[in-house]
Amino acid sequence: MVSIKSVNKTIVFLSICVMYHTVQGDCRPLRRSISEVQLMHNVGVRKHVQERQDWLEAKMRDIHTASLRNAESVTTRRLPQDIPDLKDITPSELAYILNILDKLSSE
């Protein structure tokens, strides 16, 4: 015959083992698949490119291209019609535009 004390000890021991393995499984770090990591990287790059394009658009709004002597003959237009859509601009085109703007501002 089995004593009640040994049954209680066995139940407590098994309960502790189950709780330990349950807690141990939840503490493992999450692993992401390669596609998830690539997707997150692509989203970060796209966000960075969009911020650069917004910055460039804001800088280009401040540029006045008309010279002072021709200012009366040139009709001023608002920037959104003057500048094409910048959403499809590549990083190399953006660098080229920034170099031109730097040269213009230094003159």
Phi and psi in radians as a Rosetta constraint file:
Dihedral C 1 N 2 CA 2 C 2 CIRCULARHARMONIC -1.659 0.35
Dihedral N 2 CA 2 C 2 N 3 CIRCULARHARMONIC 2.354 0.35
Dihedral C 2 N 3 CA 3 C 3 CIRCULARHARMONIC -1.400 0.35
Dihedral N 3 CA 3 C 3 N 4 CIRCULARHARMONIC 2.707 0.35
Dihedral C 3 N 4 CA 4 C 4 CIRCULARHARMONIC -1.176 0.35
Dihedral N 4 CA 4 C 4 N 5 CIRCULARHARMONIC -0.596 0.35
Dihedral C 4 N 5 CA 5 C 5 CIRCULARHARMONIC -1.078 0.35
Dihedral N 5 CA 5 C 5 N 6 CIRCULARHARMONIC -0.747 0.35
Dihedral C 5 N 6 CA 6 C 6 CIRCULARHARMONIC -1.225 0.35
Dihedral N 6 CA 6 C 6 N 7 CIRCULARHARMONIC -0.599 0.35
Dihedral C 6 N 7 CA 7 C 7 CIRCULARHARMONIC -1.157 0.35
Dihedral N 7 CA 7 C 7 N 8 CIRCULARHARMONIC -0.748 0.35
Dihedral C 7 N 8 CA 8 C 8 CIRCULARHARMONIC -1.117 0.35
Dihedral N 8 CA 8 C 8 N 9 CIRCULARHARMONIC -0.728 0.35
Dihedral C 8 N 9 CA 9 C 9 CIRCULARHARMONIC -1.113 0.35
Dihedral N 9 CA 9 C 9 N 10 CIRCULARHARMONIC -0.698 0.35
Dihedral C 9 N 10 CA 10 C 10 CIRCULARHARMONIC -1.143 0.35
Dihedral N 10 CA 10 C 10 N 11 CIRCULARHARMONIC -0.748 0.35
Dihedral C 10 N 11 CA 11 C 11 CIRCULARHARMONIC -1.112 0.35
Dihedral N 11 CA 11 C 11 N 12 CIRCULARHARMONIC -0.761 0.35
Dihedral C 11 N 12 CA 12 C 12 CIRCULARHARMONIC -1.119 0.35
Dihedral N 12 CA 12 C 12 N 13 CIRCULARHARMONIC -0.759 0.35
Dihedral C 12 N 13 CA 13 C 13 CIRCULARHARMONIC -1.102 0.35
Dihedral N 13 CA 13 C 13 N 14 CIRCULARHARMONIC -0.787 0.35
Dihedral C 13 N 14 CA 14 C 14 CIRCULARHARMONIC -1.139 0.35
Dihedral N 14 CA 14 C 14 N 15 CIRCULARHARMONIC -0.663 0.35
Dihedral C 14 N 15 CA 15 C 15 CIRCULARHARMONIC -1.094 0.35
Dihedral N 15 CA 15 C 15 N 16 CIRCULARHARMONIC -0.756 0.35
Dihedral C 15 N 16 CA 16 C 16 CIRCULARHARMONIC -1.139 0.35
Dihedral N 16 CA 16 C 16 N 17 CIRCULARHARMONIC -0.711 0.35
Dihedral C 16 N 17 CA 17 C 17 CIRCULARHARMONIC -1.101 0.35
Dihedral N 17 CA 17 C 17 N 18 CIRCULARHARMONIC -0.764 0.35
Dihedral C 17 N 18 CA 18 C 18 CIRCULARHARMONIC -1.127 0.35
Dihedral N 18 CA 18 C 18 N 19 CIRCULARHARMONIC -0.771 0.35
Dihedral C 18 N 19 CA 19 C 19 CIRCULARHARMONIC -1.107 0.35
Dihedral N 19 CA 19 C 19 N 20 CIRCULARHARMONIC -0.700 0.35
Dihedral C 19 N 20 CA 20 C 20 CIRCULARHARMONIC -1.092 0.35
Dihedral N 20 CA 20 C 20 N 21 CIRCULARHARMONIC -0.813 0.35
Dihedral C 20 N 21 CA 21 C 21 CIRCULARHARMONIC -1.220 0.35
Dihedral N 21 CA 21 C 21 N 22 CIRCULARHARMONIC -0.545 0.35
Dihedral C 21 N 22 CA 22 C 22 CIRCULARHARMONIC -1.185 0.35
Dihedral N 22 CA 22 C 22 N 23 CIRCULARHARMONIC -0.811 0.35
Dihedral C 22 N 23 CA 23 C 23 CIRCULARHARMONIC -1.180 0.35
Dihedral N 23 CA 23 C 23 N 24 CIRCULARHARMONIC -0.710 0.35
Dihedral C 23 N 24 CA 24 C 24 CIRCULARHARMONIC -1.092 0.35
Dihedral N 24 CA 24 C 24 N 25 CIRCULARHARMONIC -0.629 0.35
Dihedral C 24 N 25 CA 25 C 25 CIRCULARHARMONIC -1.211 0.35
Dihedral N 25 CA 25 C 25 N 26 CIRCULARHARMONIC -0.599 0.35
Dihedral C 25 N 26 CA 26 C 26 CIRCULARHARMONIC -1.332 0.35
Dihedral N 26 CA 26 C 26 N 27 CIRCULARHARMONIC -0.324 0.35
Dihedral C 26 N 27 CA 27 C 27 CIRCULARHARMONIC -1.514 0.35
Dihedral N 27 CA 27 C 27 N 28 CIRCULARHARMONIC -0.099 0.35
Dihedral C 27 N 28 CA 28 C 28 CIRCULARHARMONIC -1.198 0.35
Dihedral N 28 CA 28 C 28 N 29 CIRCULARHARMONIC 2.460 0.35
Dihedral C 28 N 29 CA 29 C 29 CIRCULARHARMONIC -1.196 0.35
Dihedral N 29 CA 29 C 29 N 30 CIRCULARHARMONIC 2.598 0.35
Dihedral C 29 N 30 CA 30 C 30 CIRCULARHARMONIC -1.298 0.35
Dihedral N 30 CA 30 C 30 N 31 CIRCULARHARMONIC 2.388 0.35
Dihedral C 30 N 31 CA 31 C 31 CIRCULARHARMONIC -1.890 0.35
Dihedral N 31 CA 31 C 31 N 32 CIRCULARHARMONIC 2.323 0.35
Dihedral C 31 N 32 CA 32 C 32 CIRCULARHARMONIC -1.768 0.35
Dihedral N 32 CA 32 C 32 N 33 CIRCULARHARMONIC 2.583 0.35
Dihedral C 32 N 33 CA 33 C 33 CIRCULARHARMONIC -1.312 0.35
Dihedral N 33 CA 33 C 33 N 34 CIRCULARHARMONIC 2.870 0.35
Dihedral C 33 N 34 CA 34 C 34 CIRCULARHARMONIC -1.066 0.35
Dihedral N 34 CA 34 C 34 N 35 CIRCULARHARMONIC -0.683 0.35
Dihedral C 34 N 35 CA 35 C 35 CIRCULARHARMONIC -1.146 0.35
Dihedral N 35 CA 35 C 35 N 36 CIRCULARHARMONIC -0.642 0.35
Dihedral C 35 N 36 CA 36 C 36 CIRCULARHARMONIC -1.145 0.35
Dihedral N 36 CA 36 C 36 N 37 CIRCULARHARMONIC -0.736 0.35
Dihedral C 36 N 37 CA 37 C 37 CIRCULARHARMONIC -1.122 0.35
Dihedral N 37 CA 37 C 37 N 38 CIRCULARHARMONIC -0.754 0.35
Dihedral C 37 N 38 CA 38 C 38 CIRCULARHARMONIC -1.115 0.35
Dihedral N 38 CA 38 C 38 N 39 CIRCULARHARMONIC -0.717 0.35
Dihedral C 38 N 39 CA 39 C 39 CIRCULARHARMONIC -1.085 0.35
Dihedral N 39 CA 39 C 39 N 40 CIRCULARHARMONIC -0.784 0.35
Dihedral C 39 N 40 CA 40 C 40 CIRCULARHARMONIC -1.117 0.35
Dihedral N 40 CA 40 C 40 N 41 CIRCULARHARMONIC -0.655 0.35
Dihedral C 40 N 41 CA 41 C 41 CIRCULARHARMONIC -1.128 0.35
Dihedral N 41 CA 41 C 41 N 42 CIRCULARHARMONIC -0.775 0.35
Dihedral C 41 N 42 CA 42 C 42 CIRCULARHARMONIC -1.103 0.35
Dihedral N 42 CA 42 C 42 N 43 CIRCULARHARMONIC -0.683 0.35
Dihedral C 42 N 43 CA 43 C 43 CIRCULARHARMONIC -1.123 0.35
Dihedral N 43 CA 43 C 43 N 44 CIRCULARHARMONIC -0.722 0.35
Dihedral C 43 N 44 CA 44 C 44 CIRCULARHARMONIC -1.129 0.35
Dihedral N 44 CA 44 C 44 N 45 CIRCULARHARMONIC -0.718 0.35
Dihedral C 44 N 45 CA 45 C 45 CIRCULARHARMONIC -1.145 0.35
Dihedral N 45 CA 45 C 45 N 46 CIRCULARHARMONIC -0.758 0.35
Dihedral C 45 N 46 CA 46 C 46 CIRCULARHARMONIC -1.089 0.35
Dihedral N 46 CA 46 C 46 N 47 CIRCULARHARMONIC -0.710 0.35
Dihedral C 46 N 47 CA 47 C 47 CIRCULARHARMONIC -1.127 0.35
Dihedral N 47 CA 47 C 47 N 48 CIRCULARHARMONIC -0.712 0.35
Dihedral C 47 N 48 CA 48 C 48 CIRCULARHARMONIC -1.145 0.35
Dihedral N 48 CA 48 C 48 N 49 CIRCULARHARMONIC -0.731 0.35
Dihedral C 48 N 49 CA 49 C 49 CIRCULARHARMONIC -1.116 0.35
Dihedral N 49 CA 49 C 49 N 50 CIRCULARHARMONIC -0.719 0.35
Dihedral C 49 N 50 CA 50 C 50 CIRCULARHARMONIC -1.112 0.35
Dihedral N 50 CA 50 C 50 N 51 CIRCULARHARMONIC -0.695 0.35
Dihedral C 50 N 51 CA 51 C 51 CIRCULARHARMONIC -1.128 0.35
Dihedral N 51 CA 51 C 51 N 52 CIRCULARHARMONIC -0.692 0.35
Dihedral C 51 N 52 CA 52 C 52 CIRCULARHARMONIC -1.140 0.35
Dihedral N 52 CA 52 C 52 N 53 CIRCULARHARMONIC -0.691 0.35
Dihedral C 52 N 53 CA 53 C 53 CIRCULARHARMONIC -1.155 0.35
Dihedral N 53 CA 53 C 53 N 54 CIRCULARHARMONIC -0.713 0.35
Dihedral C 53 N 54 CA 54 C 54 CIRCULARHARMONIC -1.098 0.35
Dihedral N 54 CA 54 C 54 N 55 CIRCULARHARMONIC -0.710 0.35
Dihedral C 54 N 55 CA 55 C 55 CIRCULARHARMONIC -1.100 0.35
Dihedral N 55 CA 55 C 55 N 56 CIRCULARHARMONIC -0.763 0.35
Dihedral C 55 N 56 CA 56 C 56 CIRCULARHARMONIC -1.100 0.35
Dihedral N 56 CA 56 C 56 N 57 CIRCULARHARMONIC -0.749 0.35
Dihedral C 56 N 57 CA 57 C 57 CIRCULARHARMONIC -1.062 0.35
Dihedral N 57 CA 57 C 57 N 58 CIRCULARHARMONIC -0.720 0.35
Dihedral C 57 N 58 CA 58 C 58 CIRCULARHARMONIC -1.135 0.35
Dihedral N 58 CA 58 C 58 N 59 CIRCULARHARMONIC -0.696 0.35
Dihedral C 58 N 59 CA 59 C 59 CIRCULARHARMONIC -1.171 0.35
Dihedral N 59 CA 59 C 59 N 60 CIRCULARHARMONIC -0.666 0.35
Dihedral C 59 N 60 CA 60 C 60 CIRCULARHARMONIC -1.246 0.35
Dihedral N 60 CA 60 C 60 N 61 CIRCULARHARMONIC -0.393 0.35
Dihedral C 60 N 61 CA 61 C 61 CIRCULARHARMONIC -1.166 0.35
Dihedral N 61 CA 61 C 61 N 62 CIRCULARHARMONIC -0.474 0.35
Dihedral C 61 N 62 CA 62 C 62 CIRCULARHARMONIC -1.492 0.35
Dihedral N 62 CA 62 C 62 N 63 CIRCULARHARMONIC -0.092 0.35
Dihedral C 62 N 63 CA 63 C 63 CIRCULARHARMONIC -1.503 0.35
Dihedral N 63 CA 63 C 63 N 64 CIRCULARHARMONIC 2.330 0.35
Dihedral C 63 N 64 CA 64 C 64 CIRCULARHARMONIC -1.977 0.35
Dihedral N 64 CA 64 C 64 N 65 CIRCULARHARMONIC 2.002 0.35
Dihedral C 64 N 65 CA 65 C 65 CIRCULARHARMONIC -1.635 0.35
Dihedral N 65 CA 65 C 65 N 66 CIRCULARHARMONIC -0.280 0.35
Dihedral C 65 N 66 CA 66 C 66 CIRCULARHARMONIC -1.322 0.35
Dihedral N 66 CA 66 C 66 N 67 CIRCULARHARMONIC 2.407 0.35
Dihedral C 66 N 67 CA 67 C 67 CIRCULARHARMONIC -1.357 0.35
Dihedral N 67 CA 67 C 67 N 68 CIRCULARHARMONIC 2.875 0.35
Dihedral C 67 N 68 CA 68 C 68 CIRCULARHARMONIC -1.190 0.35
Dihedral N 68 CA 68 C 68 N 69 CIRCULARHARMONIC -0.646 0.35
Dihedral C 68 N 69 CA 69 C 69 CIRCULARHARMONIC -1.304 0.35
Dihedral N 69 CA 69 C 69 N 70 CIRCULARHARMONIC -0.406 0.35
Dihedral C 69 N 70 CA 70 C 70 CIRCULARHARMONIC -1.748 0.35
Dihedral N 70 CA 70 C 70 N 71 CIRCULARHARMONIC 0.139 0.35
Dihedral C 70 N 71 CA 71 C 71 CIRCULARHARMONIC -1.113 0.35
Dihedral N 71 CA 71 C 71 N 72 CIRCULARHARMONIC -0.578 0.35
Dihedral C 71 N 72 CA 72 C 72 CIRCULARHARMONIC -1.296 0.35
Dihedral N 72 CA 72 C 72 N 73 CIRCULARHARMONIC -0.577 0.35
Dihedral C 72 N 73 CA 73 C 73 CIRCULARHARMONIC -1.483 0.35
Dihedral N 73 CA 73 C 73 N 74 CIRCULARHARMONIC -0.345 0.35
Dihedral C 73 N 74 CA 74 C 74 CIRCULARHARMONIC -1.613 0.35
Dihedral N 74 CA 74 C 74 N 75 CIRCULARHARMONIC 2.224 0.35
Dihedral C 74 N 75 CA 75 C 75 CIRCULARHARMONIC -1.470 0.35
Dihedral N 75 CA 75 C 75 N 76 CIRCULARHARMONIC 2.370 0.35
Dihedral C 75 N 76 CA 76 C 76 CIRCULARHARMONIC -1.478 0.35
Dihedral N 76 CA 76 C 76 N 77 CIRCULARHARMONIC 2.445 0.35
Dihedral C 76 N 77 CA 77 C 77 CIRCULARHARMONIC -2.113 0.35
Dihedral N 77 CA 77 C 77 N 78 CIRCULARHARMONIC 2.697 0.35
Dihedral C 77 N 78 CA 78 C 78 CIRCULARHARMONIC -1.297 0.35
Dihedral N 78 CA 78 C 78 N 79 CIRCULARHARMONIC 2.678 0.35
Dihedral C 78 N 79 CA 79 C 79 CIRCULARHARMONIC -1.087 0.35
Dihedral N 79 CA 79 C 79 N 80 CIRCULARHARMONIC -0.726 0.35
Dihedral C 79 N 80 CA 80 C 80 CIRCULARHARMONIC -0.990 0.35
Dihedral N 80 CA 80 C 80 N 81 CIRCULARHARMONIC -0.530 0.35
Dihedral C 80 N 81 CA 81 C 81 CIRCULARHARMONIC -1.400 0.35
Dihedral N 81 CA 81 C 81 N 82 CIRCULARHARMONIC -0.480 0.35
Dihedral C 81 N 82 CA 82 C 82 CIRCULARHARMONIC -1.355 0.35
Dihedral N 82 CA 82 C 82 N 83 CIRCULARHARMONIC -0.609 0.35
Dihedral C 82 N 83 CA 83 C 83 CIRCULARHARMONIC -1.794 0.35
Dihedral N 83 CA 83 C 83 N 84 CIRCULARHARMONIC 2.288 0.35
Dihedral C 83 N 84 CA 84 C 84 CIRCULARHARMONIC -1.184 0.35
Dihedral N 84 CA 84 C 84 N 85 CIRCULARHARMONIC 2.983 0.35
Dihedral C 84 N 85 CA 85 C 85 CIRCULARHARMONIC -1.090 0.35
Dihedral N 85 CA 85 C 85 N 86 CIRCULARHARMONIC 2.159 0.35
Dihedral C 85 N 86 CA 86 C 86 CIRCULARHARMONIC -1.643 0.35
Dihedral N 86 CA 86 C 86 N 87 CIRCULARHARMONIC 0.159 0.35
Dihedral C 86 N 87 CA 87 C 87 CIRCULARHARMONIC -1.268 0.35
Dihedral N 87 CA 87 C 87 N 88 CIRCULARHARMONIC -0.422 0.35
Dihedral C 87 N 88 CA 88 C 88 CIRCULARHARMONIC -1.750 0.35
Dihedral N 88 CA 88 C 88 N 89 CIRCULARHARMONIC 0.245 0.35
Dihedral C 88 N 89 CA 89 C 89 CIRCULARHARMONIC -1.318 0.35
Dihedral N 89 CA 89 C 89 N 90 CIRCULARHARMONIC 2.439 0.35
Dihedral C 89 N 90 CA 90 C 90 CIRCULARHARMONIC -1.578 0.35
Dihedral N 90 CA 90 C 90 N 91 CIRCULARHARMONIC 2.802 0.35
Dihedral C 90 N 91 CA 91 C 91 CIRCULARHARMONIC -1.036 0.35
Dihedral N 91 CA 91 C 91 N 92 CIRCULARHARMONIC -0.607 0.35
Dihedral C 91 N 92 CA 92 C 92 CIRCULARHARMONIC -1.210 0.35
Dihedral N 92 CA 92 C 92 N 93 CIRCULARHARMONIC -0.655 0.35
Dihedral C 92 N 93 CA 93 C 93 CIRCULARHARMONIC -1.149 0.35
Dihedral N 93 CA 93 C 93 N 94 CIRCULARHARMONIC -0.668 0.35
Dihedral C 93 N 94 CA 94 C 94 CIRCULARHARMONIC -1.110 0.35
Dihedral N 94 CA 94 C 94 N 95 CIRCULARHARMONIC -0.736 0.35
Dihedral C 94 N 95 CA 95 C 95 CIRCULARHARMONIC -1.120 0.35
Dihedral N 95 CA 95 C 95 N 96 CIRCULARHARMONIC -0.685 0.35
Dihedral C 95 N 96 CA 96 C 96 CIRCULARHARMONIC -1.093 0.35
Dihedral N 96 CA 96 C 96 N 97 CIRCULARHARMONIC -0.789 0.35
Dihedral C 96 N 97 CA 97 C 97 CIRCULARHARMONIC -1.105 0.35
Dihedral N 97 CA 97 C 97 N 98 CIRCULARHARMONIC -0.737 0.35
Dihedral C 97 N 98 CA 98 C 98 CIRCULARHARMONIC -1.125 0.35
Dihedral N 98 CA 98 C 98 N 99 CIRCULARHARMONIC -0.653 0.35
Dihedral C 98 N 99 CA 99 C 99 CIRCULARHARMONIC -1.107 0.35
Dihedral N 99 CA 99 C 99 N 100 CIRCULARHARMONIC -0.721 0.35
Dihedral C 99 N 100 CA 100 C 100 CIRCULARHARMONIC -1.129 0.35
Dihedral N 100 CA 100 C 100 N 101 CIRCULARHARMONIC -0.726 0.35
Dihedral C 100 N 101 CA 101 C 101 CIRCULARHARMONIC -1.122 0.35
Dihedral N 101 CA 101 C 101 N 102 CIRCULARHARMONIC -0.657 0.35
Dihedral C 101 N 102 CA 102 C 102 CIRCULARHARMONIC -1.126 0.35
Dihedral N 102 CA 102 C 102 N 103 CIRCULARHARMONIC -0.720 0.35
Dihedral C 102 N 103 CA 103 C 103 CIRCULARHARMONIC -1.135 0.35
Dihedral N 103 CA 103 C 103 N 104 CIRCULARHARMONIC -0.698 0.35
Dihedral C 103 N 104 CA 104 C 104 CIRCULARHARMONIC -1.175 0.35
Dihedral N 104 CA 104 C 104 N 105 CIRCULARHARMONIC -0.655 0.35
Dihedral C 104 N 105 CA 105 C 105 CIRCULARHARMONIC -1.288 0.35
Dihedral N 105 CA 105 C 105 N 106 CIRCULARHARMONIC -0.438 0.35
Dihedral C 105 N 106 CA 106 C 106 CIRCULARHARMONIC -1.425 0.35
Dihedral N 106 CA 106 C 106 N 107 CIRCULARHARMONIC -0.305 0.35
